[in-house]
């Protein structure tokens, strides 16, 4: 009986190991396309749509701050802080493209998140001066990221965004 159980367990382990290896290989093949596949993809990055929504939120914040509509500022700032993330496969494509600059890119995103949360909190307290300071921090990090990465992203992923959206 013990020998039978041992054979069954060994057989199950073999199936699990082989299945896991197949899944890893499939995930690698799917999520890490070649440079040519990345460069020639006609599909726009999901990141582009996320950026467009962030732009809308930032414009709403600007208008709401001018009107001292702190509730709207807090809501839009929270959306900026908690913006959606691209799919895992897209994030892998982006990180593969960024290479050693991935930490810089992630740093900008983290600083935008932190500053947007500060902005939302200042707006909830209706502290205009603190809100303006936090908004400037959000904008500064957005600008830094865009100046560093926008052109290389557009060149690498070769998507005509005007036609895509």
N, C-alpha and C positions, 0 to 999 in steps of 0.2 A: 504494500500500500504506500509506504514511504517513497519507494522508487517511482511509483506512478505519479505521485504528487510532485516530486522533484522534476520529472520529465515535463509535466504540464506547466509548472512554474517556469522552467527554462524555455519552453516553447512560447509562453506568453511574453517573457522578457525579450525574446528574439523578435517577435511581432511588434512589440512596443518600440524597441530600438530601431528596427527597420522602418516602421511607420513614422517615427520621429525624424529620422534622417531624411525620409522622403518629403515630409512637411517642411523641414528647414531648407532643403534644396529648392522646393517649389516656391517658398517665400522669397528666397534669395533671387531666384530667376525672375519672379514677378516684381519685387520691390526694388531691385537694383539693376535697372536697364543699363545698357551700354551707353557710353557718352554719345555715340551716334544716335541711338534711340531717344535719348534725352534731348539732344540738340534738334532733332528733326520732328519731334512730337508737335502735332498741330493742336493738341489740347492745351488750353490755357491753364495755368496753375490756379488751383482753388485759392491760393494766397492772394491772387489779384482781386477776387471778389471780396475777400476779407478786408483788404486794404481799401477798397471802395466804400465798404460799410463803415470802416473806421473814419474815413474822410467825412462821410455824412455826419457821423456822431460828433466829430470835432467841430464841424460847422454849426451843429445844433448847440454845442457847448458855448461857442463864441456868441451866438445870438442870445442864448439864455442868460449868459453872464451880463451882456449889455442891458438886458431887461431885469436883471436881478431875480430871475426865475430860478431860485436855488434848487427846487425840486427837480426841474428838468435838467439842470446841470448835474445833479447827483445821479440821476438815472442814466444820462448819456455817458458820464464818466465811468460809471459801473460797467456799462457795455464795453467801453474801451478797455478797461482793466481785465474784463473777463471775456474778451473776444474769442470767437471760435478758433480752433486750430485746424490746420490742414489734415487730411487723412494721414495715416501712418506711412503709406507708400509714398505720398508726396513729401512728407517730412524727410523720409530717407533719401529721396532724390535731391532735395534741397541741401541736406547735410553732406551728401556725397559731393555735390557741386562746391559747397563752401569749404570743405576740407578743414584746414586749421583755423579758418576764419569763422567757423561755426560758433565758437565761444563768444566772439564779438557780436555776432548776430543775436544769439540768445541773450547776451548782456543787455543789448538795446531793448529787446522785448521785455525783459525783467524790469528794467528801469522805467519803461513806459507803464507797465502794470502797477508798480509801486507808486509812481507819481499820480496815476489816474485814481488810485485808491485814496491818496492824500487829497486829491481834488474833490472826490465824492464826499469825503468826510468833512472837508472845509465847507462845502456847499450845504451839507446837512446842518452844520452849525451856523450857516449864513454868515460866514466870515469871508467877505469879499477879498480882502488883501491876501489871505492865505490861499484862497481859491485861485487868484491870479498868479501867485508864485508857483503853485502846483501845476497850473495850466502851462506856464512857461517851461517848466521842467518836462512835461509831457511833450510839448512841441519841440523842444531842444533835442530830445532823444529821437523823436520821429525824424526830424531833419537830419540828424547825424546818421541814422540808419539809411535813410533814402540817399544821402550823398555818397555813402559808402557802397551800398548794394544795389540800388535801383538799376543803374546802367548795366552792370555785369549780369544781373538777373535777366534783363530784357535781351541782352546779346546772347547769353548762353541758351536760354530756353526758346529763343527765336519765335515768339508768338506776336502776331500783329494784334495787339490788344484792342485797337480801334475797331477791327472787324470782329473780334471775338466777343465783345460786350457792347 
